Amino acid sequence: MKTILILVAGMMIGVWLADSHPDYADYLRYITSFVTEKASEVGAASR
């Protein structure tokens, strides 16, 4: 459950940043990969 919340929060922050600051498109990609990494770590820990 926590994993889903982390993913959703990360995506919402990323989308908001990309929306309000077009320069943040690269940052959005960074956030996405970071969040995915964290989510898989959390998922592995909760197994």
MODELLER restraints for C-alpha pairs under 7 A, 6 or more apart:
rsr = mdl.restraints
at = mdl.atoms
rsr.add(forms.Gaussian(group=physical.xy_distance, feature=features.Distance(at['CA:3:A'], at['CA:39:A']), mean=5.32, stdev=0.5))
rsr.add(forms.Gaussian(group=physical.xy_distance, feature=features.Distance(at['CA:3:A'], at['CA:42:A']), mean=6.51, stdev=0.5))
rsr.add(forms.Gaussian(group=physical.xy_distance, feature=features.Distance(at['CA:3:A'], at['CA:43:A']), mean=6.47, stdev=0.5))
rsr.add(forms.Gaussian(group=physical.xy_distance, feature=features.Distance(at['CA:6:A'], at['CA:39:A']), mean=6.81, stdev=0.5))
rsr.add(forms.Gaussian(group=physical.xy_distance, feature=features.Distance(at['CA:7:A'], at['CA:35:A']), mean=6.26, stdev=0.5))
rsr.add(forms.Gaussian(group=physical.xy_distance, feature=features.Distance(at['CA:7:A'], at['CA:39:A']), mean=6.76, stdev=0.5))
rsr.add(forms.Gaussian(group=physical.xy_distance, feature=features.Distance(at['CA:10:A'], at['CA:31:A']), mean=6.91, stdev=0.5))
rsr.add(forms.Gaussian(group=physical.xy_distance, feature=features.Distance(at['CA:10:A'], at['CA:35:A']), mean=6.11, stdev=0.5))
rsr.add(forms.Gaussian(group=physical.xy_distance, feature=features.Distance(at['CA:11:A'], at['CA:32:A']), mean=6.87, stdev=0.5))
rsr.add(forms.Gaussian(group=physical.xy_distance, feature=features.Distance(at['CA:14:A'], at['CA:28:A']), mean=4.99, stdev=0.5))
rsr.add(forms.Gaussian(group=physical.xy_distance, feature=features.Distance(at['CA:14:A'], at['CA:31:A']), mean=6.48, stdev=0.5))
rsr.add(forms.Gaussian(group=physical.xy_distance, feature=features.Distance(at['CA:17:A'], at['CA:24:A']), mean=6.21, stdev=0.5))
rsr.add(forms.Gaussian(group=physical.xy_distance, feature=features.Distance(at['CA:18:A'], at['CA:24:A']), mean=5.18, stdev=0.5))
rsr.add(forms.Gaussian(group=physical.xy_distance, feature=features.Distance(at['CA:18:A'], at['CA:25:A']), mean=5.44, stdev=0.5))
rsr.add(forms.Gaussian(group=physical.xy_distance, feature=features.Distance(at['CA:18:A'], at['CA:28:A']), mean=6.42, stdev=0.5))
